[in-house]
Amino acid sequence: MSGQQDRKFIVQAGGQLTGSFRVPGDKSISHRSIMLGSLAEGVTEISGFLEGEDALATLAAFRAMGVKIDGPTDGKVTVHGVGMHGLKAPENDVYVGNSGTSIRLLSGLLAGQSFDVTMSGDKSLSGRPMRRVTDPLALMGANIDSADGKPPLTIHGGHKLKAIEYDLPMASAQVKSCLLLAGMYAEGTTSVTEPAPTRDHTERMLQGMGYPVVVHGNRISIQGGGKLTATSIDVPGDISSATFFMVGAAIAPGSDITLQHVGINPTRTGVINILKQMGADISLSNEAVTGGEPVADIRVRYAPLSGIEIPQDQVPLAIDEFPAIFIAAACAEGRTVLTGAEELRVKESDRIQVMADGLQALGIDAQPTSDGMIIEGGIIGSGEVDGHGDHRIAMSFAMAALQAGGAIQINDCANVATSFPNFVELATHCGLQIDAFDV
């Protein structure tokens, strides 16, 4: 839970989504723009920055380590880089709230510094596994204390890092990015091999700031001792945030929306591929590349959906979007089967169990499995579900009301502010009948 009081959503049944609008900036790119901008030489100008709690936690962390950062004002941030070795020891522990990206990526970056740092988070983050980053960092020579493999993490500075060749045991962009950031401070060439492609925002931004990264198939390598040069970064709309509206429009008859300037990085477009395979009417226009990242306008019109077996190769490309995809599956004709997604059990919540519980509470036959779910499409009823402090769960069930037989109440929604601060306003604007209440 974040520091604020709790919230609940009550969403009336029915309606449709219409209009053309832009969703908040991409969270992954917002995080990385602050991190790499802080370590760059020169001034990095960022536009489209996501002013949600997670990305602001990263911003606050670098301010605490002596980086001058102006903003954010209307998505604009100016980062006065201090260079690779210009960070200073923070006076207090660095608190990263609910942000798994912040704590995991910062672990790699801070392992190469000369000072000690302790990073802590909220209750949800304090239960998330960190050995997946601390174990390989230890192989590089980092000295990190944890609470039995979980936050808080204390990173002891002043240890010389050495390059490693590491095979990721699971597809994880956070672990890959953590090791590449540590690799900038290591002696030699650090290589990470992934079992399946994951989002490559770190590699793209490193290259955009003049730090060479070699990508050879599924192996990514970086040599220590380089430098970053400041640049301008235009953060595209977050496809994860766009997903809720894509699913809403796909399931609600009469819907027709256009989501403007959304990032369509090929490592993130699993949700588009999956929804299209289910029969969704999705088209792209105004395709362009900004700051090394491909963007487009995404138009979604209602079309009947059919259940599918979700292709294994799309799972890592849609890992954050599955809560919303489960809602599409609940509204589809027939059965949808997801396998190979055990990573969902260690997100902000156990997204497999929490989504299954919520769907069952609304009358849908949803059977959780160890690595996925089997959903029989049906008729969503009214009822009450628990968001479990997980922003994506709350927003997914909000969209389910478009096809529900009655109102849906969603509890524990305060963390929607971590990734999508204006969700309620934007959803209301395009046709969702949603009210938020502080409790």
C-alpha positions in Angstrom: 0.0 0.0 0.0 1.2 3.5 -0.7 1.2 6.1 2.1 -2.2 7.4 1.2 -5.6 6.2 2.5 -7.3 3.4 0.6 -9.7 3.8 -2.3 -12.5 1.8 -3.8 -14.0 1.9 -7.3 -17.7 1.4 -8.0 -18.3 0.9 -11.7 -21.8 0.8 -13.1 -22.6 -1.9 -15.7 -22.7 -1.3 -19.5 -21.7 1.6 -21.7 -19.1 1.8 -24.5 -15.7 3.5 -25.0 -15.3 6.2 -27.6 -12.9 9.0 -28.4 -9.2 9.7 -29.2 -6.8 10.4 -26.4 -3.3 9.8 -25.0 -2.6 7.5 -22.0 0.2 8.4 -19.5 3.9 8.0 -20.5 5.5 4.6 -20.5 6.5 3.6 -17.0 9.6 1.5 -18.0 11.0 4.3 -20.1 10.2 7.0 -17.5 12.2 5.0 -14.9 15.2 4.5 -17.2 15.2 8.1 -18.4 15.8 9.3 -14.8 18.4 6.6 -14.0 20.5 7.0 -17.2 20.0 10.8 -17.4 21.4 11.1 -13.9 24.5 9.1 -14.8 25.0 11.0 -18.1 27.3 13.9 -18.8 25.2 17.0 -19.6 21.5 17.9 -19.3 18.8 15.4 -20.3 15.4 16.9 -21.3 12.5 14.5 -20.8 8.9 15.0 -22.1 5.9 12.7 -21.6 7.3 11.5 -18.2 4.9 9.4 -16.2 4.0 11.3 -13.0 2.9 8.2 -11.2 4.2 7.1 -7.8 6.6 4.4 -9.1 8.5 6.7 -11.5 8.5 9.5 -8.9 10.1 7.1 -6.5 13.0 6.7 -8.9 13.2 10.4 -9.3 13.3 11.0 -5.5 16.0 8.3 -5.1 18.4 10.2 -7.5 17.6 13.5 -5.9 18.5 11.9 -2.6 21.8 11.0 -4.2 22.7 14.5 -5.1 21.3 14.8 -8.7 19.6 18.1 -9.5 16.3 17.3 -11.2 13.7 20.0 -12.3 10.1 19.1 -12.6 8.0 17.2 -13.3 5.8 19.9 -14.8 3.2 18.6 -17.3 5.4 15.6 -18.0 8.5 17.6 -18.6 11.6 16.8 -16.5 15.2 18.2 -16.7 17.9 16.0 -15.3 21.3 17.6 -14.7 23.6 14.5 -15.1 26.5 14.0 -12.7 28.4 11.4 -14.8 29.0 7.7 -14.0 30.8 8.4 -10.7 29.0 11.6 -9.5 26.3 10.1 -7.2 26.6 10.9 -3.5 25.6 8.8 -0.5 22.0 9.6 0.5 21.5 10.9 4.1 18.7 8.3 4.8 17.4 5.0 3.4 16.0 5.3 -0.1 12.3 4.5 -0.1 11.0 3.2 -3.4 7.3 2.5 -2.4 5.7 -0.1 -4.6 8.2 -0.1 -7.4 9.9 -3.4 -8.3 11.5 -1.7 -11.3 13.2 0.9 -9.1 14.6 -1.5 -6.5 15.8 -4.1 -9.0 17.4 -1.8 -11.5 18.9 0.4 -8.8 20.5 -2.7 -7.2 22.7 -3.1 -10.2 23.5 0.5 -10.6 24.3 1.0 -6.9 26.4 -2.1 -6.7 29.1 -0.2 -8.6 29.1 2.9 -6.3 31.6 3.8 -3.6 29.0 4.3 -0.8 26.5 2.2 1.1 22.7 2.5 0.4 19.7 0.8 2.0 16.6 0.6 -0.2 13.1 -0.2 1.3 9.6 -0.3 0.0 6.0 -0.7 1.0 4.3 -3.8 2.4 3.7 -5.3 -1.1 7.2 -4.7 -2.3 8.7 -6.1 0.9 7.2 -9.5 0.0 8.7 -9.7 -3.5 11.7 -11.9 -4.3 15.1 -10.1 -4.8 17.5 -13.1 -5.0 17.0 -13.1 -8.8 19.1 -9.9 -8.8 21.2 -10.2 -5.6 22.5 -13.7 -6.5 24.0 -12.8 -9.9 25.2 -9.4 -8.5 27.1 -11.4 -5.8 28.7 -13.4 -8.6 30.0 -10.0 -9.9 31.5 -9.2 -6.5 28.7 -7.0 -5.1 28.0 -7.2 -1.3 24.2 -7.0 -0.6 22.3 -7.8 2.6 18.6 -8.6 2.4 15.8 -9.8 4.6 15.9 -13.4 3.7 16.0 -12.6 0.0 13.4 -9.8 0.2 13.6 -6.0 0.8 15.0 -4.0 2.5 18.3 -4.4 0.6 21.5 -2.9 1.9 24.1 -2.5 -0.9 27.7 -2.0 0.4 29.7 0.2 -1.9 33.4 0.2 -2.7 33.5 -3.4 -4.0 35.2 -3.9 -7.4 32.8 -5.6 -9.8 33.9 -8.1 -12.3 32.1 -9.0 -15.5 30.2 -12.3 -15.7 28.4 -14.3 -18.4 24.9 -15.1 -17.0 22.1 -17.2 -18.3 18.8 -15.9 -17.0 16.9 -18.7 -15.4 13.6 -16.9 -16.4 12.7 -14.2 -18.9 12.9 -11.0 -16.9 13.7 -7.5 -18.2 14.3 -6.2 -14.7 17.0 -8.8 -14.0 18.6 -8.3 -17.4 18.6 -4.5 -17.0 20.0 -4.8 -13.4 23.0 -6.8 -14.7 23.6 -4.5 -17.7 23.6 -1.5 -15.4 26.1 -3.2 -13.0 28.1 -4.2 -16.1 28.8 -0.5 -16.8 30.8 -0.5 -13.6 32.4 -4.0 -14.0 35.9 -4.9 -15.3 35.5 -6.7 -18.7 32.4 -7.5 -20.7 29.2 -8.6 -19.0 26.9 -10.8 -21.1 23.3 -11.8 -20.3 21.5 -14.5 -22.2 17.7 -14.6 -22.0 15.5 -17.7 -22.5 13.0 -15.6 -24.4 13.0 -12.0 -25.5 12.0 -9.4 -22.9 11.5 -5.6 -23.2 14.7 -3.9 -24.4 14.2 -0.3 -23.2 17.4 -0.4 -21.3 19.5 -1.5 -24.3 17.8 1.1 -26.6 18.3 4.0 -24.2 21.9 3.0 -23.4 22.7 3.1 -27.2 20.7 6.3 -27.6 23.0 7.9 -25.0 26.1 6.7 -26.7 26.9 3.6 -24.5 27.6 0.6 -26.8 25.5 -2.5 -26.2 26.0 -5.6 -28.4 23.0 -7.7 -29.1 23.6 -11.1 -30.7 20.5 -13.2 -30.9 19.3 -13.6 -27.3 22.7 -12.6 -25.8 23.2 -9.0 -24.7 26.7 -7.7 -23.8 28.1 -4.5 -22.3 31.7 -3.5 -21.6 32.5 -1.7 -18.4 34.1 1.8 -18.2 32.1 3.6 -20.8 30.2 6.9 -20.4 26.7 8.2 -21.1 25.9 11.4 -23.0 22.8 13.4 -22.2 20.1 13.5 -24.8 16.4 14.5 -25.3 13.8 11.7 -24.5 10.2 11.8 -25.6 8.4 9.1 -23.5 5.7 7.4 -25.6 2.3 6.4 -24.1 2.5 3.2 -22.0 1.1 0.2 -23.9 0.4 -1.4 -20.5 -1.9 1.5 -19.6 -3.4 1.5 -23.1 -4.2 -2.2 -22.6 -7.1 -1.5 -20.3 -8.8 0.7 -22.9 -7.9 -1.7 -25.7 -9.7 -4.5 -23.8 -12.6 -2.3 -22.8 -13.2 -1.3 -26.4 -12.8 -4.9 -27.6 -15.5 -6.2 -25.3 -18.1 -3.4 -25.3 -20.4 -3.2 -28.4 -20.4 0.2 -30.1 -16.9 1.1 -28.9 -14.4 2.9 -31.1 -11.3 4.4 -29.6 -7.9 5.7 -30.8 -5.0 5.7 -28.4 -2.4 8.3 -29.5 1.4 8.0 -29.6 1.6 4.6 -27.8 5.0 2.8 -27.6 4.8 -0.3 -29.8 8.3 -1.7 -29.0 8.2 -5.3 -30.4 9.2 -6.7 -27.0 5.9 -5.2 -25.6 3.3 -5.9 -28.2 2.2 -9.3 -27.1 -1.2 -7.9 -26.0 -1.9 -6.7 -29.5 -0.9 -10.0 -31.0 -3.0 -12.0 -28.4 -6.1 -9.8 -28.7 -5.9 -9.9 -32.5 -5.7 -13.7 -32.4 -8.9 -13.6 -30.3 -10.6 -11.6 -33.0 -10.1 -8.1 -31.8 -10.4 -5.3 -34.4 -7.1 -3.4 -33.9 -5.3 -1.2 -36.4 -2.1 0.9 -36.2 -1.5 4.3 -37.9 1.0 7.2 -37.7 3.9 4.8 -37.1 7.2 6.5 -36.2 10.4 6.1 -34.2 11.2 8.5 -31.4 14.4 8.2 -29.3 14.9 4.7 -30.6 11.4 3.6 -29.6 8.7 2.8 -32.2 5.3 4.5 -31.6 1.9 4.5 -33.3 -1.7 5.4 -32.8 -3.8 2.3 -31.9 -7.4 2.1 -33.0 -9.7 -0.5 -31.4 -13.3 -1.2 -32.4 -15.6 -3.7 -30.8 -15.6 -7.2 -32.4 -16.8 -10.5 -30.9 -13.9 -12.4 -29.3 -13.1 -16.1 -29.3 -11.1 -18.1 -26.7 -7.6 -19.3 -27.7 -4.6 -21.1 -26.4 -2.3 -18.2 -25.8 1.0 -18.8 -27.7 4.0 -19.5 -25.5 6.2 -17.1 -27.4 3.8 -14.2 -26.6 3.8 -14.7 -22.8 7.0 -12.7 -22.0 5.8 -10.0 -24.4 2.6 -9.5 -22.5 3.5 -10.4 -18.9 2.1 -7.2 -17.4 -1.0 -7.2 -19.5 -2.5 -10.5 -18.5 -4.9 -9.2 -15.8 -6.7 -7.3 -18.6 -6.3 -10.1 -21.1 -8.1 -12.4 -18.5 -11.1 -10.0 -18.7 -11.1 -10.3 -22.5 -11.0 -14.1 -22.1 -14.0 -13.9 -19.7 -16.0 -12.1 -22.4 -14.9 -14.4 -25.3 -16.8 -17.3 -26.8 -15.2 -20.5 -25.6 -12.1 -21.4 -23.6 -8.9 -19.5 -23.2 -5.8 -21.3 -21.8 -2.7 -19.6 -20.5 0.5 -21.6 -19.6 4.1 -20.6 -19.0 3.3 -17.5 -17.0 4.5 -18.5 -13.5 6.1 -15.0 -13.3 2.6 -13.7 -12.7 2.6 -15.2 -9.2 5.4 -12.9 -8.0 4.2 -9.5 -9.3 2.6 -6.8 -7.1 0.2 -9.5 -6.1 -0.2 -13.2 -7.1 -2.0 -12.1 -10.3 -3.1 -15.6 -11.2 -4.8 -16.3 -7.9 -6.2 -12.8 -7.4 -7.7 -12.6 -11.0 -9.1 -16.2 -10.7 -10.7 -15.2 -7.3 -12.2 -12.1 -8.7 -13.5 -13.7 -11.9 -15.1 -16.5 -9.9 -16.7 -13.9 -7.6 -18.3 -12.4 -10.8 -19.6 -15.8 -11.9 -16.9 -16.7 -14.4 -15.4 -20.2 -14.5 -11.7 -19.4 -14.1 -9.4 -22.2 -12.9 -5.9 -21.1 -11.8 -3.0 -23.4 -12.6 0.6 -23.3 -11.3 1.7 -21.3 -14.4 -1.4 -19.8 -15.8 -5.2 -20.1 -16.0 -8.1 -21.8 -17.8 -11.0 -19.4 -18.4 -14.4 -20.4 -19.9 -16.0 -17.4 -21.5 -19.4 -16.5 -20.0 -21.5 -13.7 -18.6 -19.9 -11.4 -16.0 -22.2 -10.8 -13.1 -22.2 -8.0 -10.6 -20.3 -8.3 -7.4 -17.4 -7.2 -5.2 -13.7 -8.0 -5.9 -10.5 -7.2 -4.1 -7.7 -5.3 -5.9 -5.1 -6.5 -3.4 -3.3 -3.2 -3.7 -2.4 -4.1 -7.3 -3.0 -1.3 -9.8 -3.4 -3.6 -12.8 -6.0 -5.9 -11.1 -8.1 -2.8 -10.1 -8.1 -1.3 -13.6 -8.8 -4.6 -15.3 -11.9 -5.3 -13.2 -13.1 -1.7 -13.8 -13.2 -2.5 -17.6 -15.1 -5.8 -16.9 -18.1 -3.7 -15.9 -18.6 -2.7 -19.5 -19.9 -6.3 -20.1 -21.3 -7.0 -16.6 -24.9 -7.7 -15.6 -24.6 -5.1 -12.7 -22.3 -2.8 -10.8 -18.8 -4.0 -9.8 -17.2 -2.8 -6.6 -13.4 -3.0 -6.5 -11.6 -2.6 -3.1 -8.0 -1.7 -2.3 -7.4 0.5 -5.4 -5.1 3.2 -4.0 -2.1 1.9 -5.9 -3.7 2.7 -9.3 -1.8 6.0 -8.7 1.5 4.2 -9.0 1.1 3.8 -12.8 -2.0 5.7 -14.0 -2.8 8.7 -11.8 -5.6 10.0 -14.0 -7.2 6.7 -14.8 -10.6 7.5 -13.3 -10.9 10.8 -15.1 -9.8 9.4 -18.5 -12.0 6.3 -18.2 -15.0 8.6 -17.3 -14.2 10.9 -20.2 -14.4 8.0 -22.8 -17.5 6.4 -21.4 -16.8 4.2 -18.3 -19.3 4.9 -15.5 -16.8 4.8 -12.7 -16.7 6.5 -9.3 -13.7 6.4 -6.8 -14.2 6.7 -3.1 -11.6 7.2 -0.3 -12.3 4.7 2.5 
